[in-house]
Amino acid sequence: SSGINAEYGDTENIVDVPDVAIKTEPEEPEVKPAPSGAIKTEYNSDDDYVDEEEEKKVQITREEREWKSRHCPYLDTIQRSILDFDFEKLCSISLSNLNVYACLVCGKYFQGRGKNTHAFTHSVHDDHHVYLNLLTLRAYCLPDNYEILDATLEDIKYVLKPTFTTEEILTLRHTHKICRALDGTSYYQGIQGLNNIKANDYMNVILVSLCHVSPIREFFLKETNYAKIKLPPGSIMFPLVQRFGDLVRKLWNPRNFRSHISPHEMLQAVVLCSKKRFQFTKQGDPIPFLSWLLNSLHYTLTGSKIKKKSVIFDTFQGEMKVHSRKVAAAGEQGVGVEYQTTTTTTPFLYLMLDLPASPLFTEDGDHNIIPQVPIYKLLEKYNNVAEIEYKTYDATYLKRFEITRLPRYLVLAIKRFKENRFFVEKNPTIVNFPISFDMAEYIETTVSDQYKSTEYNLMSNICHDGPAVGGTYSAHLHLASARQWFDVQDLHVTKLQPQMITLSESYIQIYERADLAVEAKL
């Protein structure tokens, strides 16, 4: 024994036995010959073999899953009438926006798909089996966890994410379509009510009006136009463009399950991006909201505040010259450089029109008479002749306004409210306006010669009804392809005669230049 140990020079792997010592070495694995009919697999690096029977079992299992995917027995449990994809895509339990699925039986949102997730638990507990991923638009059956491949789900996927081809977008200029909701209600494509969650009617009228401006509609109906915008680091404005695009596509979707939609996601984006300046729980003013929305969309689309072109400014931006001179105060001679007339060129997105002050006292019998003023009188402010007085805390200025470039779509805002420290006062003066008018009277001849037409046609009229505090807003929209006017007030949509539009207390008006309407018809 000792001799053997010395010969090998190693005692760790030696086992002492009565007569001999045997060194233990690892045994080589016995290589078995491949059975007859076996198939060698390409993915096994150890040259293992798989029987044909096992391969057939795998193939049968795959075929069974494919058969289940195309013959799901739970498709008849889907309740399309209660599905609502207008609200924020958050799990109803965890409030997370990651990997969210919509239950197509009850309409609720749940997170996850695997075991111990909220969607899996809901499928077992409530016996609801059909779910749709809100991001990938892929449908699954839970708890069996196989994908559902069925053409009958395409209408649900289209309502969740409607898409438009270039041909479909261009046909909206000159054709209209009467659609039918699941409850049998008929509606014109693009003419649908917006849900008033609490006090967001002042936002609804602006949103629905912008959705009917042809360049805005055609740009946002195609998601690829703004899918890859670049923003500076830390910017929070990206959801504003995405949600506005979603709203435009939903409003013009001809296959909606309902005759109205909810702008909840868009309103959430407005509250976030405006840093709670505009909220849907408190009544606001449409004019500041319109100004903020147009500028925010422009800056988000261009990625910076540097002067760049965007569909917003190309559509609404005009240009004017402002001639200003300082008025000498009492006891001053008014001589010097500061009293000379200065001229500045400034762009504009809308023109503000000043109403004449309401009479403080009325004669007997005139209590029920509402003052009226023609819109031509208000537009004289921009004829480069009338001088308007503006006061600051230390000086008074006289300004003249000269329009040098007409916008494609002209927005007129009527200054109807006056606010002080104690209350808000509303001017009830009725503005008499035609459906179309010519701006040639208010611009120089050299400017009007640059355009094929200086005539503008009314396409949207936003009006305010009721007192200054607690009143409501509604929008009069013209569907040019149907030659029909509609009154849209939140969820209520009714046809309107053109003669009734001029009787309203107009607040904001959007006009389309006549040559653009002719190009659309061509």
GIGI-V446034 format. One record per residue. PHI is phi in whole degrees, 0 to 359 (none if undefined). BURIAL is I if it has 16 or more other C-alpha atoms within 10 Angstrom, else O. Layout:
BEGIN
PHI&BURIAL  PHI&BURIAL
END
This chain:
BEGIN
none&O  293&O  292&O  295&O  298&O  293&O  296&O  275&O  65&O  211&O  247&O  285&O  259&O  255&O  248&O  283&O  233&O  303&O  251&O  228&O  245&I  243&O  280&O  271&O  238&O  294&O  277&O  284&O  292&O  282&O  271&O  268&O  293&O  293&O  294&O  294&O  82&O  280&O  248&O  278&O  274&O  281&O  274&O  267&O  283&O  266&O  57&O  282&O  230&O  240&I  291&O  297&O  296&O  295&O  298&O  294&O  298&O  297&O  295&O  296&O  297&O  296&O  293&O  296&O  294&O  295&O  295&O  297&I  299&I  260&O  223&O  293&I  279&O  253&O  294&I  284&O  272&O  292&I  247&O  293&O  291&O  254&O  285&I  217&I  258&I  276&I  270&O  298&O  278&I  235&I  297&I  289&O  250&O  270&O  58&O  264&O  257&I  261&O  53&I  262&I  241&I  259&I  283&I  280&I  263&I  246&I  87&I  277&I  257&I  221&I  264&I  81&I  219&I  283&O  296&O  66&O  266&O  293&I  293&I  297&I  297&I  296&I  294&I  281&O  286&O  256&O  62&O  254&I  243&I  253&I  226&I  235&I  288&I  286&I  259&O  270&O  62&I  257&O  261&I  223&I  251&I  245&I  273&I  294&O  63&I  234&O  284&I  262&I  244&I  210&O  289&O  289&O  269&I  295&O  294&O  292&I  296&I  289&O  294&I  293&I  218&I  290&I  231&O  227&O  276&O  298&O  295&O  295&O  293&I  289&O  290&O  293&I  292&I  231&O  231&O  231&I  223&O  264&O  253&I  228&I  278&I  295&O  275&O  92&O  287&O  264&O  207&I  279&I  299&I  93&I  250&I  222&I  284&I  249&I  293&I  265&I  294&O  211&O  216&I  254&I  295&I  291&I  278&I  301&I  293&I  289&I  296&I  290&I  289&I  294&I  294&I  259&I  280&I  305&I  298&I  293&I  298&I  292&I  288&I  275&I  290&I  254&I  293&O  293&O  292&O  225&I  285&O  239&O  287&O  250&O  239&I  295&O  302&O  85&O  288&O  248&O  270&I  302&I  299&I  296&I  293&I  297&I  289&I  293&I  297&I  299&I  294&I  298&I  292&I  292&I  293&I  260&I  284&I  280&I  243&I  297&I  284&I  234&I  270&I  217&I  227&I  249&I  274&I  301&I  295&I  294&I  294&I  299&I  294&I  295&I  299&O  292&I  286&I  272&I  55&O  66&O  291&O  246&I  231&I  265&I  258&O  219&O  298&I  226&I  256&O  293&I  293&I  299&O  294&I  298&I  298&O  295&I  294&I  296&O  293&O  294&I  297&I  296&I  294&I  288&I  291&I  273&I  86&I  197&O  268&O  291&O  294&O  225&O  278&O  210&O  296&I  290&I  289&I  297&O  271&I  250&I  276&I  241&I  214&I  215&I  254&I  246&I  261&I  233&I  218&I  276&I  266&I  290&O  282&O  299&O  92&O  257&O  278&O  73&O  245&O  141&O  294&O  291&O  262&O  280&O  286&O  246&O  238&O  232&O  257&O  222&O  280&O  216&I  256&I  206&I  254&I  269&I  251&I  262&O  280&I  292&O  296&O  289&O  296&O  287&O  234&O  241&O  284&O  298&O  90&O  256&O  294&O  265&O  271&O  263&O  297&O  228&O  211&O  284&O  291&I  296&I  294&O  287&I  284&I  297&I  299&I  248&I  266&I  67&I  239&O  291&O  255&I  254&O  270&O  233&O  249&O  247&O  290&O  229&O  203&O  235&O  234&I  248&I  234&I  242&I  243&I  232&I  282&I  249&I  213&I  274&I  280&I  291&I  235&I  263&I  250&I  248&I  244&I  265&I  283&I  254&I  247&O  230&O  243&O  230&O  292&O  251&O  203&O  249&O  250&O  251&I  270&I  275&I  302&I  274&I  263&I  273&I  218&I  272&O  290&O  219&O  208&I  253&O  272&I  297&O  289&O  246&I  228&I  289&O  297&O  296&O  279&O  293&I  291&O  281&O  242&O  294&O  210&O  249&I  272&I  237&I  248&I  291&I  236&I  210&I  228&I  262&I  232&I  240&I  242&O  99&O  290&O  299&I  251&O  99&O  284&O  234&I  247&I  217&I  234&I  260&I  246&I  252&I  268&I  298&I  294&O  259&O  53&O  221&O  263&I  229&I  257&I  248&I  231&I  56&I  278&O  267&O  233&I  224&O  287&O  222&I  279&O  302&O  293&O  279&O  292&I  289&O  272&O  272&I  272&I  296&I  236&I  223&I  231&I  240&I  247&I  252&I  295&I  296&I  293&I  289&I  294&I  293&O  298&O  294&O  292&O  292&O
END
